Amino acid sequence: MWTPIVLLCLTANLTDCIAVGGPLLLSKESCIRSIKEVGIPYFKKEHTNRVVRNYKCIQWEQNI
């Protein structure tokens, strides 16, 4: 199971950042696709004062 994490920073101050997670996904490929096709476009529209600095998918153990 995978969770997308996106790091958003204020444009004027790249040290003022937030990390936002998304829903649990079954594969790393679907997680990355979710970030690129859903997450990043949403953040660019809703958080116009922030830029996407980085993103990654975190893998969780199956027994959580």
Phi and psi restraints in degrees (range 20) as a CNS / XPLOR table:
assign (resid 1 and name C) (resid 2 and name N)
       (resid 2 and name CA) (resid 2 and name C) 1.0 -131.0 20.0 2
assign (resid 2 and name N) (resid 2 and name CA)
       (resid 2 and name C) (resid 3 and name N) 1.0 145.5 20.0 2
assign (resid 2 and name C) (resid 3 and name N)
       (resid 3 and name CA) (resid 3 and name C) 1.0 -126.1 20.0 2
assign (resid 3 and name N) (resid 3 and name CA)
       (resid 3 and name C) (resid 4 and name N) 1.0 130.0 20.0 2
assign (resid 3 and name C) (resid 4 and name N)
       (resid 4 and name CA) (resid 4 and name C) 1.0 -79.0 20.0 2
assign (resid 4 and name N) (resid 4 and name CA)
       (resid 4 and name C) (resid 5 and name N) 1.0 139.7 20.0 2
assign (resid 4 and name C) (resid 5 and name N)
       (resid 5 and name CA) (resid 5 and name C) 1.0 -128.3 20.0 2
assign (resid 5 and name N) (resid 5 and name CA)
       (resid 5 and name C) (resid 6 and name N) 1.0 129.5 20.0 2
assign (resid 5 and name C) (resid 6 and name N)
       (resid 6 and name CA) (resid 6 and name C) 1.0 -122.2 20.0 2
assign (resid 6 and name N) (resid 6 and name CA)
       (resid 6 and name C) (resid 7 and name N) 1.0 133.5 20.0 2
assign (resid 6 and name C) (resid 7 and name N)
       (resid 7 and name CA) (resid 7 and name C) 1.0 -99.5 20.0 2
assign (resid 7 and name N) (resid 7 and name CA)
       (resid 7 and name C) (resid 8 and name N) 1.0 117.1 20.0 2
assign (resid 7 and name C) (resid 8 and name N)
       (resid 8 and name CA) (resid 8 and name C) 1.0 -113.4 20.0 2
assign (resid 8 and name N) (resid 8 and name CA)
       (resid 8 and name C) (resid 9 and name N) 1.0 131.2 20.0 2
assign (resid 8 and name C) (resid 9 and name N)
       (resid 9 and name CA) (resid 9 and name C) 1.0 -124.2 20.0 2
assign (resid 9 and name N) (resid 9 and name CA)
       (resid 9 and name C) (resid 10 and name N) 1.0 151.0 20.0 2
assign (resid 9 and name C) (resid 10 and name N)
       (resid 10 and name CA) (resid 10 and name C) 1.0 -63.6 20.0 2
assign (resid 10 and name N) (resid 10 and name CA)
       (resid 10 and name C) (resid 11 and name N) 1.0 141.8 20.0 2
assign (resid 10 and name C) (resid 11 and name N)
       (resid 11 and name CA) (resid 11 and name C) 1.0 -63.5 20.0 2
assign (resid 11 and name N) (resid 11 and name CA)
       (resid 11 and name C) (resid 12 and name N) 1.0 -40.0 20.0 2
assign (resid 11 and name C) (resid 12 and name N)
       (resid 12 and name CA) (resid 12 and name C) 1.0 -77.7 20.0 2
assign (resid 12 and name N) (resid 12 and name CA)
       (resid 12 and name C) (resid 13 and name N) 1.0 -24.6 20.0 2
assign (resid 12 and name C) (resid 13 and name N)
       (resid 13 and name CA) (resid 13 and name C) 1.0 -139.2 20.0 2
assign (resid 13 and name N) (resid 13 and name CA)
       (resid 13 and name C) (resid 14 and name N) 1.0 97.1 20.0 2
assign (resid 13 and name C) (resid 14 and name N)
       (resid 14 and name CA) (resid 14 and name C) 1.0 -73.5 20.0 2
assign (resid 14 and name N) (resid 14 and name CA)
       (resid 14 and name C) (resid 15 and name N) 1.0 4.5 20.0 2
assign (resid 14 and name C) (resid 15 and name N)
       (resid 15 and name CA) (resid 15 and name C) 1.0 -100.4 20.0 2
assign (resid 15 and name N) (resid 15 and name CA)
       (resid 15 and name C) (resid 16 and name N) 1.0 -6.8 20.0 2
assign (resid 15 and name C) (resid 16 and name N)
       (resid 16 and name CA) (resid 16 and name C) 1.0 -97.3 20.0 2
assign (resid 16 and name N) (resid 16 and name CA)
       (resid 16 and name C) (resid 17 and name N) 1.0 92.4 20.0 2
assign (resid 16 and name C) (resid 17 and name N)
       (resid 17 and name CA) (resid 17 and name C) 1.0 -126.0 20.0 2
assign (resid 17 and name N) (resid 17 and name CA)
       (resid 17 and name C) (resid 18 and name N) 1.0 158.7 20.0 2
assign (resid 17 and name C) (resid 18 and name N)
       (resid 18 and name CA) (resid 18 and name C) 1.0 -131.1 20.0 2
assign (resid 18 and name N) (resid 18 and name CA)
       (resid 18 and name C) (resid 19 and name N) 1.0 152.2 20.0 2
assign (resid 18 and name C) (resid 19 and name N)
       (resid 19 and name CA) (resid 19 and name C) 1.0 -112.3 20.0 2
assign (resid 19 and name N) (resid 19 and name CA)
       (resid 19 and name C) (resid 20 and name N) 1.0 133.5 20.0 2
assign (resid 19 and name C) (resid 20 and name N)
       (resid 20 and name CA) (resid 20 and name C) 1.0 -124.9 20.0 2
assign (resid 20 and name N) (resid 20 and name CA)
       (resid 20 and name C) (resid 21 and name N) 1.0 132.8 20.0 2
assign (resid 20 and name C) (resid 21 and name N)
       (resid 21 and name CA) (resid 21 and name C) 1.0 -104.9 20.0 2
assign (resid 21 and name N) (resid 21 and name CA)
       (resid 21 and name C) (resid 22 and name N) 1.0 163.8 20.0 2
assign (resid 21 and name C) (resid 22 and name N)
       (resid 22 and name CA) (resid 22 and name C) 1.0 -123.0 20.0 2
assign (resid 22 and name N) (resid 22 and name CA)
       (resid 22 and name C) (resid 23 and name N) 1.0 -167.0 20.0 2
assign (resid 22 and name C) (resid 23 and name N)
       (resid 23 and name CA) (resid 23 and name C) 1.0 -73.0 20.0 2
assign (resid 23 and name N) (resid 23 and name CA)
       (resid 23 and name C) (resid 24 and name N) 1.0 161.2 20.0 2
assign (resid 23 and name C) (resid 24 and name N)
       (resid 24 and name CA) (resid 24 and name C) 1.0 -72.4 20.0 2
assign (resid 24 and name N) (resid 24 and name CA)
       (resid 24 and name C) (resid 25 and name N) 1.0 133.9 20.0 2
assign (resid 24 and name C) (resid 25 and name N)
       (resid 25 and name CA) (resid 25 and name C) 1.0 -126.0 20.0 2
assign (resid 25 and name N) (resid 25 and name CA)
       (resid 25 and name C) (resid 26 and name N) 1.0 158.5 20.0 2
assign (resid 25 and name C) (resid 26 and name N)
       (resid 26 and name CA) (resid 26 and name C) 1.0 -83.7 20.0 2
assign (resid 26 and name N) (resid 26 and name CA)
       (resid 26 and name C) (resid 27 and name N) 1.0 -23.5 20.0 2
assign (resid 26 and name C) (resid 27 and name N)
       (resid 27 and name CA) (resid 27 and name C) 1.0 -135.5 20.0 2
assign (resid 27 and name N) (resid 27 and name CA)
       (resid 27 and name C) (resid 28 and name N) 1.0 158.2 20.0 2
assign (resid 27 and name C) (resid 28 and name N)
       (resid 28 and name CA) (resid 28 and name C) 1.0 -64.5 20.0 2
assign (resid 28 and name N) (resid 28 and name CA)
       (resid 28 and name C) (resid 29 and name N) 1.0 -38.0 20.0 2
assign (resid 28 and name C) (resid 29 and name N)
       (resid 29 and name CA) (resid 29 and name C) 1.0 -61.6 20.0 2
assign (resid 29 and name N) (resid 29 and name CA)
       (resid 29 and name C) (resid 30 and name N) 1.0 -45.0 20.0 2
assign (resid 29 and name C) (resid 30 and name N)
       (resid 30 and name CA) (resid 30 and name C) 1.0 -68.3 20.0 2
assign (resid 30 and name N) (resid 30 and name CA)
       (resid 30 and name C) (resid 31 and name N) 1.0 -31.0 20.0 2
assign (resid 30 and name C) (resid 31 and name N)
       (resid 31 and name CA) (resid 31 and name C) 1.0 -65.8 20.0 2
assign (resid 31 and name N) (resid 31 and name CA)
       (resid 31 and name C) (resid 32 and name N) 1.0 -49.0 20.0 2
assign (resid 31 and name C) (resid 32 and name N)
       (resid 32 and name CA) (resid 32 and name C) 1.0 -63.9 20.0 2
assign (resid 32 and name N) (resid 32 and name CA)
       (resid 32 and name C) (resid 33 and name N) 1.0 -41.8 20.0 2
assign (resid 32 and name C) (resid 33 and name N)
       (resid 33 and name CA) (resid 33 and name C) 1.0 -61.9 20.0 2
assign (resid 33 and name N) (resid 33 and name CA)
       (resid 33 and name C) (resid 34 and name N) 1.0 -40.2 20.0 2
assign (resid 33 and name C) (resid 34 and name N)
       (resid 34 and name CA) (resid 34 and name C) 1.0 -61.4 20.0 2
assign (resid 34 and name N) (resid 34 and name CA)
       (resid 34 and name C) (resid 35 and name N) 1.0 -43.4 20.0 2
assign (resid 34 and name C) (resid 35 and name N)
       (resid 35 and name CA) (resid 35 and name C) 1.0 -61.1 20.0 2
assign (resid 35 and name N) (resid 35 and name CA)
       (resid 35 and name C) (resid 36 and name N) 1.0 -50.0 20.0 2
assign (resid 35 and name C) (resid 36 and name N)
       (resid 36 and name CA) (resid 36 and name C) 1.0 -70.3 20.0 2
assign (resid 36 and name N) (resid 36 and name CA)
       (resid 36 and name C) (resid 37 and name N) 1.0 -39.8 20.0 2
assign (resid 36 and name C) (resid 37 and name N)
       (resid 37 and name CA) (resid 37 and name C) 1.0 -91.7 20.0 2
assign (resid 37 and name N) (resid 37 and name CA)
       (resid 37 and name C) (resid 38 and name N) 1.0 -25.8 20.0 2
assign (resid 37 and name C) (resid 38 and name N)
       (resid 38 and name CA) (resid 38 and name C) 1.0 -117.8 20.0 2
assign (resid 38 and name N) (resid 38 and name CA)
       (resid 38 and name C) (resid 39 and name N) 1.0 -55.7 20.0 2
assign (resid 38 and name C) (resid 39 and name N)
       (resid 39 and name CA) (resid 39 and name C) 1.0 -61.9 20.0 2
assign (resid 39 and name N) (resid 39 and name CA)
       (resid 39 and name C) (resid 40 and name N) 1.0 -57.0 20.0 2
assign (resid 39 and name C) (resid 40 and name N)
       (resid 40 and name CA) (resid 40 and name C) 1.0 -62.2 20.0 2
assign (resid 40 and name N) (resid 40 and name CA)
       (resid 40 and name C) (resid 41 and name N) 1.0 -46.9 20.0 2
assign (resid 40 and name C) (resid 41 and name N)
       (resid 41 and name CA) (resid 41 and name C) 1.0 -58.9 20.0 2
assign (resid 41 and name N) (resid 41 and name CA)
       (resid 41 and name C) (resid 42 and name N) 1.0 -38.4 20.0 2
assign (resid 41 and name C) (resid 42 and name N)
       (resid 42 and name CA) (resid 42 and name C) 1.0 -63.6 20.0 2
assign (resid 42 and name N) (resid 42 and name CA)
       (resid 42 and name C) (resid 43 and name N) 1.0 -48.1 20.0 2
assign (resid 42 and name C) (resid 43 and name N)
       (resid 43 and name CA) (resid 43 and name C) 1.0 -63.6 20.0 2
assign (resid 43 and name N) (resid 43 and name CA)
       (resid 43 and name C) (resid 44 and name N) 1.0 -38.9 20.0 2
assign (resid 43 and name C) (resid 44 and name N)
       (resid 44 and name CA) (resid 44 and name C) 1.0 -62.6 20.0 2
assign (resid 44 and name N) (resid 44 and name CA)
       (resid 44 and name C) (resid 45 and name N) 1.0 -33.0 20.0 2
assign (resid 44 and name C) (resid 45 and name N)
       (resid 45 and name CA) (resid 45 and name C) 1.0 -81.1 20.0 2
assign (resid 45 and name N) (resid 45 and name CA)
       (resid 45 and name C) (resid 46 and name N) 1.0 -42.0 20.0 2
assign (resid 45 and name C) (resid 46 and name N)
       (resid 46 and name CA) (resid 46 and name C) 1.0 -88.8 20.0 2
assign (resid 46 and name N) (resid 46 and name CA)
       (resid 46 and name C) (resid 47 and name N) 1.0 -23.3 20.0 2
assign (resid 46 and name C) (resid 47 and name N)
       (resid 47 and name CA) (resid 47 and name C) 1.0 -124.2 20.0 2
assign (resid 47 and name N) (resid 47 and name CA)
       (resid 47 and name C) (resid 48 and name N) 1.0 66.5 20.0 2
assign (resid 47 and name C) (resid 48 and name N)
       (resid 48 and name CA) (resid 48 and name C) 1.0 -66.3 20.0 2
assign (resid 48 and name N) (resid 48 and name CA)
       (resid 48 and name C) (resid 49 and name N) 1.0 -19.3 20.0 2
assign (resid 48 and name C) (resid 49 and name N)
       (resid 49 and name CA) (resid 49 and name C) 1.0 -89.6 20.0 2
assign (resid 49 and name N) (resid 49 and name CA)
       (resid 49 and name C) (resid 50 and name N) 1.0 3.0 20.0 2
assign (resid 49 and name C) (resid 50 and name N)
       (resid 50 and name CA) (resid 50 and name C) 1.0 -122.1 20.0 2
assign (resid 50 and name N) (resid 50 and name CA)
       (resid 50 and name C) (resid 51 and name N) 1.0 154.4 20.0 2
assign (resid 50 and name C) (resid 51 and name N)
       (resid 51 and name CA) (resid 51 and name C) 1.0 -118.9 20.0 2
assign (resid 51 and name N) (resid 51 and name CA)
       (resid 51 and name C) (resid 52 and name N) 1.0 149.2 20.0 2
assign (resid 51 and name C) (resid 52 and name N)
       (resid 52 and name CA) (resid 52 and name C) 1.0 -77.8 20.0 2
assign (resid 52 and name N) (resid 52 and name CA)
       (resid 52 and name C) (resid 53 and name N) 1.0 117.0 20.0 2
assign (resid 52 and name C) (resid 53 and name N)
       (resid 53 and name CA) (resid 53 and name C) 1.0 -92.8 20.0 2
assign (resid 53 and name N) (resid 53 and name CA)
       (resid 53 and name C) (resid 54 and name N) 1.0 -32.3 20.0 2
assign (resid 53 and name C) (resid 54 and name N)
       (resid 54 and name CA) (resid 54 and name C) 1.0 -169.1 20.0 2
assign (resid 54 and name N) (resid 54 and name CA)
       (resid 54 and name C) (resid 55 and name N) 1.0 166.2 20.0 2
assign (resid 54 and name C) (resid 55 and name N)
       (resid 55 and name CA) (resid 55 and name C) 1.0 -153.6 20.0 2
assign (resid 55 and name N) (resid 55 and name CA)
       (resid 55 and name C) (resid 56 and name N) 1.0 158.1 20.0 2
assign (resid 55 and name C) (resid 56 and name N)
       (resid 56 and name CA) (resid 56 and name C) 1.0 -161.1 20.0 2
assign (resid 56 and name N) (resid 56 and name CA)
       (resid 56 and name C) (resid 57 and name N) 1.0 165.8 20.0 2
assign (resid 56 and name C) (resid 57 and name N)
       (resid 57 and name CA) (resid 57 and name C) 1.0 -112.5 20.0 2
assign (resid 57 and name N) (resid 57 and name CA)
       (resid 57 and name C) (resid 58 and name N) 1.0 131.6 20.0 2
assign (resid 57 and name C) (resid 58 and name N)
       (resid 58 and name CA) (resid 58 and name C) 1.0 -102.4 20.0 2
assign (resid 58 and name N) (resid 58 and name CA)
       (resid 58 and name C) (resid 59 and name N) 1.0 130.3 20.0 2
assign (resid 58 and name C) (resid 59 and name N)
       (resid 59 and name CA) (resid 59 and name C) 1.0 -93.4 20.0 2
assign (resid 59 and name N) (resid 59 and name CA)
       (resid 59 and name C) (resid 60 and name N) 1.0 135.2 20.0 2
assign (resid 59 and name C) (resid 60 and name N)
       (resid 60 and name CA) (resid 60 and name C) 1.0 -109.5 20.0 2
assign (resid 60 and name N) (resid 60 and name CA)
       (resid 60 and name C) (resid 61 and name N) 1.0 154.6 20.0 2
assign (resid 60 and name C) (resid 61 and name N)
       (resid 61 and name CA) (resid 61 and name C) 1.0 -66.5 20.0 2
assign (resid 61 and name N) (resid 61 and name CA)
       (resid 61 and name C) (resid 62 and name N) 1.0 154.1 20.0 2
assign (resid 61 and name C) (resid 62 and name N)
       (resid 62 and name CA) (resid 62 and name C) 1.0 -71.7 20.0 2
assign (resid 62 and name N) (resid 62 and name CA)
       (resid 62 and name C) (resid 63 and name N) 1.0 -22.4 20.0 2
assign (resid 62 and name C) (resid 63 and name N)
       (resid 63 and name CA) (resid 63 and name C) 1.0 -99.0 20.0 2
assign (resid 63 and name N) (resid 63 and name CA)
       (resid 63 and name C) (resid 64 and name N) 1.0 49.7 20.0 2
